Every structure is written in C-alpha cells, then in structure tokens.
C-alpha cells in the first residue's frame, strides 16, 4: 500500500485465507505468572455487573510477556479476573487489564474496540526469572499496581490442584470470557451519551508448553490500591510458559439489549 487509500484488492487481501481477520487472533510464546486467591465474597460480588453472577469468591491475576502474535509486535500484559456465570456458562470476567510495550497499541485497539476488554496502557509491565525465583509487577501512573514474587517448586496448598490441575505441559485448555462493550456517541444536542451496551463472550483455548507450580506470594504486601478490594488469603502462585491460540477464537454477542439508544445510560 503506497497511500492511505486501499485498493479493492488490498481490502480483499485482508480477509484472505490464513490472514489475521480470517484466522482469528493468536498469541504465542507467552511466559509469566498466574496467582489465584480466595477473598471476601461481598467484595467480589461488588465488582461483578449484572447479568453476570459470581461463581466463587476467587480472584486471579496474571502478568505475562507475550513474545509473538499474528497481529503485531511483542508486548506485556497484566490483568485481574474473577469467575462468573451467564445462563449456565462459566467463564472469567476481566476487571482490569494493563498492556505495555511495542505491540501494546495494536493489542489495546483489537481488545478494547473490538471486544470491549478494559485495556489501559501501563508505564511498566515486567516478568523476570532468575533460576527458581520469579518477580513480576505492573505500574501505571507511578503506582505499583501489582507486585508478585514466587519460588518455583510446589503449590502452597493442595487446593491449587482443584483450580490448576488440568494445566499441564502439552494440555490444551478451553476457556470462556465475558466483556461489556459500550458505544459512546455525540447526539443531536451535542452532548455525549452511551447509546448502546452489550455483553460479549469470547471463546478460546490455551496450549501450555510448561506449567510449574510455585509458592511464596504475599497479597497483603504485593497488591496496591488498584487491586486491594480483592486481597485475601489462601494464595496459590505458579509460573508458566504457554501459547494462547484462538481455535476457533470468536467474540459473540450474548446480550445486545443491556441498553439501547432509546434508553441510554444517564
């Protein structure tokens, strides 16, 4: 393409077999840390919007390096999730998500504008491993949002097997995620209004190349104000190396009638 105007052939090529638009989004060579802990059910319930319902008072955070994608350069990501249910389907509700690095703009565009993921730009997201010690953290606006140190070896509680037992080397683990996507438009009187809201569901699979149980995480010391509403005890931590493969990846509208332009949000 030699200008900002695309030819018909270039537009058609964007949906050619094997292209990103045709084949779905893929992320490869991910490496980082997952942490899950139990907390106050009322605090979890307070951050879950209807029509989603809480499955368990559990909170998960992950911090990963994403070294390969089919939609842009490498970048890093940190997120906070809680398990939810919608009409019998169990998945994860993404509360917060931070991206940083060369490919962060493309990742934010595709995630936020396409599916409604609450992606924000971070100052820093890092995952460092020295032998059996892993240190990972994320900062935004000068605030250390999450800071995790873990020692690879074994889980700190047998309960971890109930959560992560299926995540083993070579395993392909399907998953569901729920997001809320809203439209912000300028209406006739010049004011801005949320004119449409819908619930979307993303289906994907994660292929684990390596899954290493870990321990040594202290939530009370590690999580700052941005995540502190969901701090608690009974923590499990681990290190992983994996690839996220959309097979088939889809973002489907589950509820398009949360609100419409006839009844916008105030």
N, C-alpha and C positions, 0 to 999 in steps of 0.2 A: 504494500500500500504506500503510494507516494504522496498522498494528501489525506486530509481528514475526511474526505468523501470516499466511501467504499463503493466499489463496483458491485453489480449483481452477483458476479462470480465469487467475489470475496465474501459477500454475505452468505451465499450458499455454502462456501467452504467452512464457515464457522460451525455448520451442522453436519459436516462430512463424517462418515463412519470412523470411529476412533477419536474424534475430536472431543474436547472438554465438554461442549454443550451436548454432544450426542452420547457420550460415555459416562457422564457424571463426574463428580469431583472425587479426587483421590489424594490421600496424603500418605507418604512413605517415610521410612527411616525416622520414626518418632522415638524419642528416648527421654524419659523423665520419671516423675514420681507421682504416685496416687496416695491419698490419705483419706480414710473414712473414719468417722467417729459418731457416737451417739450423743444426743443433746436433749434439751428441753422440748417436748412435743409442741408446747404452745408457741415457742419461738419459731419452729419450723412451719407450723400451720400459718403463722402470721405473714410469712413471705410467699405463700402459695396462693396465686389468684384463682378464683373460680373461672371455669367449671372444673379445674383440676382438683384432686383430693390427695391428701397425704397418705403415703403407703407405710412409712416408718419414720421415726424421729432420727433419721440418719443424714449426715452431711458428708459430701465428698468434695475434695479439692484436688486438682491435678495441675502440675507445672511441667511442660514438655518443650523440648527442642523439636521442631518439625523441619527436617533437612531436605525433604523432597516432596513436591506436589506437581500436579498436572495443570495448575492454574497460576503459578507464579513462583518467585524465589523463596528461599527458606525464611522461616520466621519462628518466633517463640510464643507460647500461649500459656495462660494461667486462668483457671475457672473455678467456680463454686456451683455445685449441683445438689439437688435433693430428689429422692424418688417419689414419683406421683403416679396417679392413675386417672384415665379418662375412659369412661364407658367400658371398663373391663380390661383395657390395655395399659400395661405398666411400662413406664419409661422414666426418663430423667428430665427435670425442669431446670433449665440453665438460669441461675440467678444473676451471676456476673461473669464476664469474660474479658480478659485483657490480652492484647496482642502487641508485639514489638519486633522490629527487625525489618530487613529489606522487603520482605513479602507481606508485611502487615497491612498495607493499604489495600492490596488486592484481596487478602483474606477478610478484612473488615467489610469491604464492598460486597463480596459474594455472600458472606454470612449475614450481615445486618440488612442490606437492602433486599436480598433475595428471600431469606427465610425468617428474618426477624430476630436473629441472635443478638443479644445485648452486648455487642463488641465495642470496646473502648481501647484507645491507644495508651500503652503504658510507657513510662520512662525507661524501665528496665525489666526484663524477664530473663532469669538465668537458671541453668541447671549445671552444676559442676559435680564431678565424681573423682575422688582420689582414693584409689583402692576400694575399700568396702564402705566408705563414708560418702554420702550424697548430701549436698547442700543446694537447695533451690529456693528462689524468692522472686517476688514481683513488687515493683514500686510504681506508683502513679502520683503525680503532683507532689513529689517529695515525701510521700508516705509509704512506708514498707507495708504493703497490703497483706502479704503472706510471706512467711519465712519458715522453711522446713529443713530440719537436719535429721537424717535417718542412717542407721547402720544396717547394711545388708547381712542377712543371716537367717533369721526366722521371724515369724509373726510374734507379736507380743501378747496375743490371745488366741485360743483355739476358735473363737467365734469368727475369726477372719476367714476361715475356710468356708463358712456359710455364704460369705459375700464374694470371695475371690476364688473359690475352689475350682471353678471352670476355666480360670485364666491361666493356662499353662502354655509352655512352648509348643508352637505349631497349631494351637487351637484357633478356631475362627468363631468369634463370639458375636452374635447378632445383638442389636440394640435399637431402642426407640427413644426419641427425644421430642419434647414439646416446646414450642415457642409461640409468642404472641407477636403478630405483625400488625402495625397500625399505619394509616395514611394521615399525614399532616398536610392540609391544603389551605390555600388562601381562598376564602369565599367572597361573595359579591360585595359585601360591605368593607372588604379589605382586611378583616381580621383573620387570624389563623385558627383553624378548627381541626380536631381529629375527626375525620369523616368516615373512617371505616376501620373496624378491628376484626381480626380473625385469628383462630387458633390453628397452627400448622403442626404436622407431625413429620419428623424425619426418620427414615429407616436406613440403617447402615450396618456394616459388620467390621469388626476389628480383628486383624490377624496378628497374633502375638508370636514374635520371634524368640522372646525371652521374658520370663516373669520371675522376679527374685523377691521373696519375702524379706521384709525389713522391719526394724523397730527403732525406737529412740526419739519419738516425736512428742513435743510438749505443747499442746494447743494454747494453754494459758499464756505462754511466753511468746508464741510464734505468730498469733493472729492479731492484727491491729484492728482499729475501729471499723474498717470496712467489712470485716467478716465476723466481728466479735459477737453479733447477735446469735450466732450459731456455734459458739465454742462449747465444749463439753469434755467428758472423759471417755474412757474406753476406746483409745485410739489404735488403729492399725495403719501401718505405713508400708510401702513397698516401692521397688524400683522396677522399671520395665523398659523394654525395647520392643517396639511394635510398629505395625503399619495400619493405617485406617483406610479401609477400602470400601467404597460405595458399591455394593454388589447385591442387588441393584440399589443405588442411592436414590432416594426420592424425597421430595418435600410436598406433602399432600395437604390440601385444605381440609381440616377436620370440622371446623366450625367457622362459617363465614358470616354468621349472623350475631356475633357478640355485640356489635352495634353497627349501624349504617348511617348514611348522610342524613336520613330523615330524623334520626335521634342521636346526634353526635354527643360525645362526651362533653361535659361542662368545662 
